[in-house]
Amino acid sequence: MKNLIIVYDDWCPYCIRFSKLIKKFDILRKISFFKLRKDSIDIGNFDNNLALKKMASYKNGIWMYGFESIYRILKEIPLFWFFIPLFYFLKITRIGDFLYDEFAIKRKIIPIHCDENCKINY
């Protein structure tokens, strides 16, 4: 089993792009990815409502959401270890949570299951 499980919103273009980027850099293959709206997640006490707002990660029996998931991802990929001190600072000062929340509020959700009656406002 892989060390880290990531659940991302597969209707969010930013989340999709980010997960593809991380998959490319995960040379040790320590991260498993699941699509929030397609895959069935039945691990521990997964909070689907919170995962709709923030990326979720699971490791050592604990679910984390938002910036903590980004921090966990960086810790798993050796190529990003250079950035760990900066992201640790952002984590302990809660600035990372603030920035993540600001970014998450402004993201666009594109309903992939949409039919001809859907309207997307940019």
Secondary structure, DSSP 4 states (H G I P E B T S, - for coil): --SEEEEE-TT-HHHHHHHHHHHHH-TT--EEEEETTTS---STT--HHHHTTS-EEEETTEEEETHHHHHHHHHH-GGGGGGHHHHHHHHHTTHHHHHHHHHHHTPPP--TT--TT-----
